[in-house]
Amino acid sequence: LISLAAGCNVSGYAAGAPACLTPESADPAGRRTDPSARLMGLLNVRWLLRPEPPTDAGWQPVAGYEGLYENTAFLPRAFVVGEVRQVSSDEVLDQLRIIDPARTALLSDSLPITLDDPGTSGLANVFYHNPQSIEITVNRQSPGLLVISQSWTPGWQARLDGSSVPVYRVDHALLGVYLPEGSHRVLLDYNPRSWRWGWPVSVLTLLGTAVVNFLPRRKRE
């Protein structure tokens, strides 16, 4: 998704604007990228520093700062879309090239109901955010899908008004939570299984090591 948003059309492991951060970056063709304002906005990118003007009209030059551009398609950390299209995982990136991510989201999973009204898209309030915990409040007149510009990975858990709800993988790489109409409070926490099992095992191992090292010393005394 980062490569698509940055307009990096060469193979590799990462992308940036204006240069693709890959072994091919020594090739002048690899340095000519075309960042998408829509997709960079979806990834919560508001500013672009670039020696040459981008071709996408969504980037507007900032007066008084040479080479600095503001993204007019910038999206906040959390927002709600009124339309959701269910597509296969293989089709998501191709569909992202043509949709407006501020109004339409792409999922491979199905939602409890069909959402097909992009005109009901709106904003959400991020009350608290850090890398492992997000609290969001939303007031909706109709159902929608809450999209959070946070990297999706197994281990994210969500509670809607105190009840556990599914976390969806949205637009290939972001988090999503289905919202019925009304006022809601959403809590998201990153709590992967590896952490739930890993820290007790680590503590027990540490205690066992301490006991093993302590007992011989007591016997010698």
C-alpha distance (Angstrom), angle and dihedral (degrees) to the residues before:
residue distance angle dihedral
L1 . . .
I2 3.81 . .
S3 3.81 90.5 .
L4 3.80 91.2 49.5
A5 3.80 92.7 47.7
A6 3.81 93.0 47.9
G7 3.79 92.4 48.0
C8 3.79 91.6 -122.1
N9 3.78 107.3 161.0
V10 3.78 101.0 178.8
S11 3.79 126.9 88.0
G12 3.78 119.9 -102.6
Y13 3.77 144.5 96.3
A14 3.79 106.2 -74.9
A15 3.76 143.0 12.2
G16 3.75 137.8 -144.3
A17 3.77 138.4 169.5
P18 2.93 124.5 -76.1
A19 3.82 94.7 0.9
C20 3.79 127.6 43.7
L21 3.79 106.2 -128.2
T22 3.80 95.2 -135.1
P23 3.80 136.2 105.6
E24 3.81 87.0 -93.4
S25 3.83 91.9 63.9
A26 3.82 89.8 97.3
D27 3.81 86.5 68.0
P28 3.83 110.2 86.4
A29 3.81 89.0 -137.4
G30 3.80 88.9 60.7
R31 3.80 91.2 57.8
R32 3.79 94.9 57.2
T33 3.79 103.5 88.5
D34 3.78 129.2 161.7
P35 3.83 109.5 -148.7
S36 3.80 114.9 -149.8
A37 3.81 112.3 -131.7
R38 3.82 90.9 -156.4
L39 3.79 95.9 53.0
M40 3.79 95.2 37.7
G41 3.80 86.1 51.7
L42 3.79 89.8 52.1
L43 3.81 87.8 55.5
N44 3.82 89.6 53.1
V45 3.82 93.8 -107.5
R46 3.80 111.6 149.1
W47 3.81 103.9 165.5
L48 3.80 133.7 50.8
L49 3.80 125.3 -168.1
R50 3.79 109.3 -161.3
P51 3.83 134.6 152.4
E52 3.81 92.6 -141.2
P53 3.82 126.2 48.1
P54 3.84 112.2 -100.4
T55 3.79 116.1 -120.5
D56 3.82 94.2 -134.5
A57 3.81 108.5 97.0
G58 3.80 89.7 -145.3
W59 3.81 89.2 79.4
Q60 3.80 111.8 80.2
P61 3.82 122.5 -168.6
V62 3.80 115.6 -113.8
A63 3.78 111.8 -127.2
G64 3.78 113.5 -115.5
Y65 3.84 95.1 15.1
E66 3.77 114.5 90.7
G67 3.79 113.1 -144.2
L68 3.83 94.4 9.5
Y69 3.82 119.0 119.9
E70 3.80 131.6 -175.9
N71 3.79 121.1 -140.1
T72 3.81 109.9 -125.8
A73 3.83 88.4 -170.6
F74 3.81 92.2 57.0
L75 3.81 113.6 142.8
P76 3.83 125.3 -156.4
R77 3.77 124.5 -113.7
A78 3.82 90.3 -92.3
F79 3.82 132.0 20.4
V80 3.81 139.8 153.2
V81 3.81 127.0 -117.6
G82 3.79 124.7 -158.5
E83 3.80 97.3 -155.4
V84 3.79 127.2 60.0
R85 3.79 124.3 -177.5
Q86 3.78 119.7 -161.2
V87 3.80 110.6 -141.1
S88 3.77 135.1 158.3
S89 3.79 118.2 -92.7
D90 3.81 89.0 -111.2
E91 3.82 91.4 58.5
V92 3.79 100.2 46.8
L93 3.80 99.1 88.9
D94 3.82 92.7 46.1
Q95 3.81 91.0 50.1
L96 3.81 91.4 48.7
R97 3.79 88.4 64.4
I98 3.81 91.4 67.2
I99 3.82 109.8 27.8
D100 3.79 129.6 85.5
P101 3.84 102.2 -119.4
A102 3.82 91.0 -160.2
R103 3.83 89.6 66.4
T104 3.81 106.0 21.4
A105 3.80 132.3 45.6
L106 3.80 130.4 -166.1
L107 3.80 123.1 -136.9
S108 3.78 134.9 173.2
D109 3.83 90.9 -156.8
S110 3.78 127.5 66.5
L111 3.82 124.4 -110.3
P112 3.84 126.4 -138.4
I113 3.83 89.2 -102.9
T114 3.79 138.1 12.4
L115 3.81 115.4 -91.7
D116 3.79 110.4 -160.9
D117 3.82 107.2 147.6
P118 3.84 111.6 93.8
G119 3.79 89.0 178.0
T120 3.81 90.7 74.1
S121 3.81 93.8 62.9
G122 3.80 116.3 125.5
L123 3.78 149.0 149.4
A124 3.80 134.7 -71.2
N125 3.80 132.1 -153.8
V126 3.79 117.9 -119.5
F127 3.80 103.2 -150.5
Y128 3.79 96.2 179.3
H129 3.77 132.9 2.0
N130 3.78 136.8 178.9
P131 3.83 131.7 145.2
Q132 3.82 92.5 -82.0
S133 3.81 107.0 28.4
I134 3.80 134.9 43.6
E135 3.80 129.3 178.9
I136 3.81 118.2 -167.1
T137 3.80 133.5 178.3
V138 3.80 122.8 -157.4
N139 3.79 135.4 178.3
R140 3.80 112.1 -158.9
Q141 3.80 132.6 -176.5
S142 3.81 89.5 -167.2
P143 3.82 137.3 18.1
G144 3.79 118.4 -79.6
L145 3.77 145.5 155.9
L146 3.79 118.2 -97.2
V147 3.81 109.7 -140.3
I148 3.80 118.9 -161.8
S149 3.80 120.0 -164.9
Q150 3.79 92.3 -133.3
S151 3.80 126.0 116.7
W152 3.79 111.4 -95.3
T153 3.78 116.3 -128.9
P154 3.82 133.6 150.5
G155 3.78 109.6 -85.6
W156 3.80 100.8 54.7
Q157 3.81 111.9 125.3
A158 3.81 128.1 -170.8
R159 3.79 136.1 -158.8
L160 3.79 121.0 -165.1
D161 3.81 111.9 -159.1
G162 3.80 88.3 -23.6
S163 3.83 97.9 -47.1
S164 3.79 124.0 107.8
V165 3.83 113.2 -111.1
P166 3.83 134.4 176.2
V167 3.79 122.0 -88.3
Y168 3.81 111.5 -139.2
R169 3.77 128.7 -151.8
V170 3.81 103.4 -122.6
D171 3.81 129.5 -167.5
H172 3.79 91.5 -3.4
A173 3.81 97.4 -69.5
L174 3.83 113.5 28.2
L175 3.82 138.2 82.5
G176 3.80 126.2 -102.4
V177 3.82 137.5 -175.9
Y178 3.81 125.1 -171.3
L179 3.82 114.0 -123.7
P180 3.81 126.9 -162.0
E181 3.77 116.8 -151.4
G182 3.80 118.3 -74.6
S183 3.81 137.9 53.1
H184 3.79 114.4 -40.7
R185 3.77 143.1 179.1
V186 3.80 116.0 -149.9
L187 3.79 124.0 -165.4
L188 3.79 120.4 -169.0
D189 3.79 123.1 -172.4
Y190 3.77 130.8 179.9
N191 3.80 105.7 -134.3
P192 3.83 110.4 152.2
R193 3.79 121.1 -168.2
S194 3.81 90.3 -118.7
W195 3.83 89.2 62.1
R196 3.83 94.3 44.2
W197 3.81 91.1 53.7
G198 3.80 98.7 28.4
W199 3.80 102.8 61.1
P200 3.85 96.7 51.0
V201 3.81 89.8 48.8
S202 3.80 90.6 48.9
V203 3.82 92.1 49.6
L204 3.82 92.3 48.6
T205 3.81 90.7 47.9
L206 3.80 90.6 50.8
L207 3.80 92.0 49.0
G208 3.80 91.2 47.0
T209 3.80 91.3 51.3
A210 3.80 91.0 49.6
V211 3.81 91.8 50.7
V212 3.80 92.9 47.9
N213 3.80 91.2 50.2
F214 3.80 92.8 44.7
L215 3.82 99.8 49.3
P216 3.84 98.4 61.4
R217 3.80 89.6 49.1
R218 3.83 90.6 53.5
K219 3.81 91.1 49.2
R220 3.81 91.8 52.3
E221 3.79 90.1 52.1
